[in-house]
Amino acid sequence: MKKTGVYRRVDELGRIVLPKEIRDALEINIKDPMEIYTDGNSVILKKLEDNCIFCGRTKDITKYKDKIICSKCIQSIMALK
């Protein structure tokens, strides 16, 4: 994990503002979905990415009937015929 030297306080509603420099560096835009999870004493935010419903890959993906499928899984499905 890389320290940024940037500190923010949690407000009354439990919110923390991500600095613009971090949002820009990670290409986080307004209304982007974020995944929130914990690891020990750390809270981790991760930009939610579309991933294959079968293998979880995030590269070479295609949307088909509201489902996300990667090219490798499409090839595997095609080979079943």
C-alpha positions as a printed NumPy array, in Angstrom:
array([[  0.   ,   0.   ,   0.   ],
       [  1.286,   3.456,  -0.894],
       [  0.955,   6.307,   1.618],
       [ -0.205,   9.632,   0.197],
       [  0.324,  11.912,   3.164],
       [ -3.277,  13.111,   2.74 ],
       [ -5.58 ,  12.913,   5.751],
       [ -9.331,  13.435,   5.99 ],
       [-11.752,  13.32 ,   8.914],
       [-14.953,  11.303,   8.93 ],
       [-17.961,  13.664,   9.031],
       [-21.152,  13.304,  11.107],
       [-22.708,  11.016,   8.468],
       [-19.654,   8.73 ,   8.234],
       [-18.406,  10.175,   4.938],
       [-14.85 ,  10.782,   3.795],
       [-14.025,  12.88 ,   0.729],
       [-11.503,  11.334,  -1.668],
       [ -9.059,  14.023,  -2.782],
       [ -9.351,  15.067,  -6.432],
       [ -5.753,  14.065,  -7.128],
       [ -6.487,  10.476,  -6.05 ],
       [ -9.79 ,  10.361,  -7.967],
       [ -8.026,  11.624, -11.098],
       [ -5.101,   9.196, -10.737],
       [ -7.477,   6.219, -10.35 ],
       [ -9.989,   7.522, -12.923],
       [-12.808,   7.582, -10.366],
       [-15.684,   9.688, -11.662],
       [-18.888,  10.995, -10.104],
       [-21.387,   8.158,  -9.538],
       [-18.83 ,   5.4  , -10.244],
       [-19.684,   2.33 ,  -8.154],
       [-17.104,   1.557,  -5.475],
       [-16.536,  -1.702,  -3.626],
       [-15.86 ,  -1.346,   0.104],
       [-14.271,  -4.1  ,   2.14 ],
       [-11.989,  -4.58 ,   5.131],
       [ -8.621,  -6.241,   5.576],
       [ -7.612,  -6.4  ,   9.232],
       [ -7.742,  -2.815,  10.496],
       [ -7.869,  -1.32 ,   6.991],
       [-10.882,  -0.154,   4.999],
       [-10.301,  -0.634,   1.279],
       [-12.132,   1.164,  -1.524],
       [-11.926,  -0.288,  -5.008],
       [-13.502,   0.996,  -8.19 ],
       [-16.008,  -1.651,  -9.2  ],
       [-15.201,  -3.153, -12.589],
       [-17.371,  -5.276, -14.833],
       [-16.172,  -8.859, -14.744],
       [-16.999, -12.195, -16.364],
       [-19.807, -14.054, -14.598],
       [-17.919, -17.343, -15.049],
       [-14.242, -16.638, -14.344],
       [-14.122, -13.065, -12.994],
       [-11.813, -11.651, -15.701],
       [-12.085,  -7.912, -16.367],
       [-10.352,  -7.83 , -19.771],
       [-11.863,  -8.672, -23.185],
       [-15.406,  -8.705, -21.826],
       [-18.698,  -8.519, -23.691],
       [-22.19 ,  -7.792, -22.452],
       [-24.793, -10.334, -23.605],
       [-28.396, -10.2  , -22.365],
       [-27.356,  -8.12 , -19.323],
       [-24.569, -10.582, -18.433],
       [-20.835,  -9.947, -18.739],
       [-18.783, -12.722, -20.383],
       [-15.082, -12.705, -21.343],
       [-13.777, -13.854, -24.714],
       [-12.101, -16.963, -23.228],
       [-15.37 , -18.158, -21.668],
       [-17.231, -17.435, -24.924],
       [-14.698, -19.634, -26.741],
       [-15.144, -22.371, -24.139],
       [-18.925, -22.237, -24.526],
       [-18.622, -22.343, -28.315],
       [-16.381, -25.441, -28.046],
       [-19.192, -27.311, -26.251],
       [-21.211, -27.531, -29.458]])
